[in-house]
Amino acid sequence: MIARGRPWAVALPIVASAMGFAVEPSAWIEILTSLHRHGIEIWATYHSHPGGQLWPSRRDHVLRWTSKRLLLLAPLGERVAIAQYEWRESPHQRSS
């Protein structure tokens, strides 16, 4: 998210496994309500794909409503690759 002209990251309380993650609904609602009350827009959501996949998964598409962009991080040898997607009409369009 961006507030006062600066980017911020907010960690959400989650339950994670090799198959995915889940955000506690009440925590998510509380965060969204607070952001809205302060006029702060979520610029992007992000998470990792430990298996190296740098495109949105089927589960990622369910989260399209949370922000206009998705940042994915995945291992690439000894480095971490990052891909940015902007949610548009076609869910697989990648921004440049």
C-alpha positions in Angstrom: 0.0 0.0 0.0 1.0 3.6 -0.4 0.4 6.1 2.4 1.7 9.7 2.7 3.7 9.1 -0.6 5.6 6.2 0.8 5.2 2.4 0.2 4.3 0.2 3.2 4.0 -3.5 3.6 1.5 -5.1 6.0 1.9 -8.7 7.1 -1.3 -10.5 7.5 -1.8 -13.3 10.0 -2.1 -16.5 7.9 -2.2 -20.2 8.0 0.1 -21.6 5.3 0.9 -25.0 3.8 2.6 -26.2 0.7 -0.7 -26.0 -1.1 -1.7 -22.4 -0.2 -2.5 -20.0 2.6 -5.5 -18.6 4.3 -6.0 -15.2 5.9 -8.0 -14.9 9.1 -11.2 -13.2 7.8 -11.7 -11.0 10.8 -8.1 -9.7 10.6 -8.6 -9.0 6.9 -11.8 -7.1 7.5 -10.2 -5.1 10.3 -7.2 -4.1 8.1 -9.4 -3.2 5.1 -11.7 -1.1 7.3 -8.8 0.7 8.8 -7.1 1.4 5.5 -10.4 2.7 4.0 -11.0 4.9 7.0 -7.6 6.5 6.5 -8.0 6.8 2.7 -5.2 4.3 2.0 -5.4 2.2 -1.1 -3.7 -1.2 -1.4 -1.2 -0.8 -4.3 -0.4 -4.5 -4.6 -0.6 -7.8 -2.8 2.4 -10.1 -2.7 3.4 -13.6 -1.8 5.8 -16.3 -2.8 5.5 -19.3 -5.0 8.2 -21.6 -3.5 7.9 -24.0 -6.5 9.2 -21.4 -8.8 5.9 -20.5 -10.7 6.0 -16.9 -11.8 2.4 -16.6 -13.0 -0.8 -16.3 -11.0 -2.2 -19.6 -9.8 -5.9 -20.4 -9.8 -6.0 -19.5 -6.1 -4.4 -16.2 -6.9 -7.3 -15.2 -9.1 -9.7 -15.6 -6.2 -7.8 -12.7 -4.5 -8.1 -10.3 -7.5 -10.5 -8.1 -5.5 -7.9 -7.2 -2.9 -5.8 -4.9 -5.1 -5.0 -3.9 -8.7 -1.7 -5.7 -8.8 0.0 -8.9 -7.7 3.7 -9.3 -7.0 5.0 -12.9 -7.1 8.3 -14.0 -5.6 9.9 -17.3 -6.6 13.3 -18.9 -6.2 15.5 -18.8 -9.3 18.7 -20.7 -8.4 20.4 -18.6 -5.6 18.3 -15.6 -6.5 14.7 -14.6 -6.1 12.7 -13.6 -9.2 9.9 -11.1 -8.9 7.0 -10.7 -11.3 4.3 -8.0 -11.3 0.8 -8.6 -12.7 -1.9 -6.0 -13.1 -5.4 -7.5 -12.9 -7.2 -6.6 -16.0 -10.1 -8.2 -18.0 -7.8 -11.0 -19.0 -6.3 -12.4 -15.8 -3.0 -13.5 -17.3 -1.9 -10.2 -18.7 1.5 -9.3 -17.2 2.6 -5.7 -16.9 5.9 -4.6 -18.3 
